[in-house]
């Protein structure tokens, strides 16, 4: 009668010993986007400005990151962005896009 007990024990312990029941997913979960990633939110915020490619948006993200690393505060970055937006055909679209990018880069 011991054989069925060993079979049950092996059947229950084998997946655990092989790592399939240790709480780790077999497929890693998707990672949250980072501060410097182009996200769907930024794509939507920048669509009206005409920044339609991820490369264009990424260039602006890297510019904001350079400002952050140079010591500009979030408020200073927003002030700089707002001052430059009147030069665009749609200043409101510019402010929306640039504010979204600054917010993401600065973590707001």
C-alpha positions in Angstrom: 0.0 0.0 0.0 3.0 2.3 0.2 3.4 2.6 -3.6 0.3 4.8 -4.0 1.5 7.1 -1.2 4.9 7.6 -2.9 3.2 8.2 -6.2 0.9 10.9 -4.7 3.8 12.5 -2.9 6.0 12.6 -6.0 3.0 13.9 -8.1 2.5 16.7 -5.6 6.1 17.5 -4.9 7.5 17.3 -8.5 6.1 20.6 -9.7 7.3 22.3 -6.6 10.7 20.9 -6.9 10.8 21.9 -10.6 9.9 25.5 -9.7 6.4 25.6 -11.2 4.5 26.3 -8.0 6.9 28.6 -6.2 4.9 31.7 -6.8 7.0 32.9 -9.8 5.1 33.3 -13.0 6.3 31.3 -16.0 6.2 34.4 -18.2 7.5 37.6 -16.7 4.9 40.3 -16.2 5.1 43.3 -18.5 7.2 46.1 -16.9 5.7 49.5 -16.3 7.0 52.1 -18.7 9.9 54.2 -17.5 10.2 58.0 -17.3 12.0 58.1 -20.7 9.7 55.7 -22.6 7.2 56.8 -25.2 3.8 55.9 -23.9 0.3 55.8 -25.3 -0.5 58.8 -23.1 2.3 60.8 -24.6 1.3 59.8 -28.2 -2.2 61.0 -27.5 -1.1 64.2 -25.9 1.3 65.0 -28.7 -0.8 64.0 -31.7 -2.4 67.4 -32.1 1.1 69.0 -32.2 2.1 66.9 -35.1 4.6 64.7 -33.2 3.4 61.5 -34.7 6.5 59.2 -34.5 8.0 57.8 -31.4 11.3 59.1 -32.5 10.1 62.7 -32.5 8.5 62.3 -29.1 11.6 60.5 -27.8 13.8 63.5 -28.9 11.6 65.9 -26.8 11.7 63.4 -23.9 15.5 63.4 -24.0 15.6 67.2 -24.1 13.5 67.4 -21.0 15.7 64.8 -19.3 18.8 66.8 -20.2 17.2 69.9 -18.6 16.4 67.8 -15.5 19.9 66.5 -15.2 21.2 70.1 -15.7 19.3 71.0 -12.6 16.1 72.6 -13.9 13.2 72.1 -11.6 9.8 70.9 -12.9 8.5 74.5 -12.5 11.3 75.9 -14.5 10.9 73.3 -17.2 7.2 74.1 -17.5 7.9 77.8 -17.7 10.4 77.2 -20.5 7.9 75.1 -22.4 5.1 77.6 -22.0 7.3 80.4 -23.2 8.2 78.5 -26.4 4.7 77.3 -27.3 3.4 80.6 -28.8 5.8 80.0 -31.7 3.8 76.9 -32.7 0.7 77.1 -34.9 -1.4 75.6 -32.0 0.0 76.9 -28.7 -2.5 74.9 -26.7 -1.5 71.6 -28.4 2.1 72.5 -27.7 1.5 73.2 -24.0 -0.5 69.9 -23.7 2.2 67.8 -25.3 5.2 69.5 -23.6 3.5 69.5 -20.2 2.7 65.7 -20.5 6.3 65.0 -21.4 7.7 67.2 -18.6 5.3 65.6 -16.1 6.5 62.1 -17.1 10.2 62.9 -17.1 10.0 64.7 -13.8 7.7 62.1 -12.2 4.6 64.2 -11.8 
